[in-house]
Amino acid sequence: MGTSHDSRGRRLADEQRISAIGKFLRSTRLDELPQLLNVLRGNMSFIGPRPLLPVDQFPGLEARLAIPPGITGWAQVNGGREVSAADKAAMDIWYLKHASVWVDLTICMKTIEMILFGERTNEAAIDAAWDELKPPVRAIGSSAPETYARPPLSRLRGLRPR
């Protein structure tokens, strides 16, 4: 990547900073290979929820942090960079509820498909994840039940849960 600021000191978007090699590495997901060291150390797994920035943690859905983060996961193969942090959190909770060898194999196959053909948003998977959150879910450390509904503008990039 190039410098983060232009000659006037303004921050440049990643799209403006990325080199041709960097673009190739990102599009083929080869930029994730260094994460294999974290898998070998036991800090990550191959499959699991991707870490979100603390500001992107959706309140009450901290259960997604109950298992080690993964290099790929249900949220990545069903939306990747194109869905909001709230949608990713909901899909991570879905994965926790349905984790199995079959689901992990499905994620592996979809990861290969994503590398070869690019990201695609799977609206049905996102809707199914939010539908599972409709029954009351207790927030960690809270005795009051909360019901979660999909944020109406969840597809907009930069949506930050409050």
C-alpha angles and dihedrals in degrees: 000000000000128000117310096229135045125232091277092053096253117143114251123220116247090247089062094047103045120103125220090257091049091049090052092047092050096045092050092040091235087133086075094064094094087062087071086077089060089050091052090049090052095243093113139022129220092247126033143089114319114237115260126206112262090248088057096053107119109228113251095015096089089123086089086074092061093094131045115275118257139218089235132013149165093281092050096052093044100047113343114181093352099072131070125260088249091057090047091051091050092049091048090055088049089053091051090054095046103033111147140136089264093053090047091051089049090052091050092052093045090049090056090047090050092051092050101039106020134247122319127183113234104207092184092057092048092048091047090052092052092044089058090055093057095091110080112281121195116229114231109268093013129105094197116091116234129200117211126212126185110263108251094232096038094133094063112103115242096031106156120198114230 
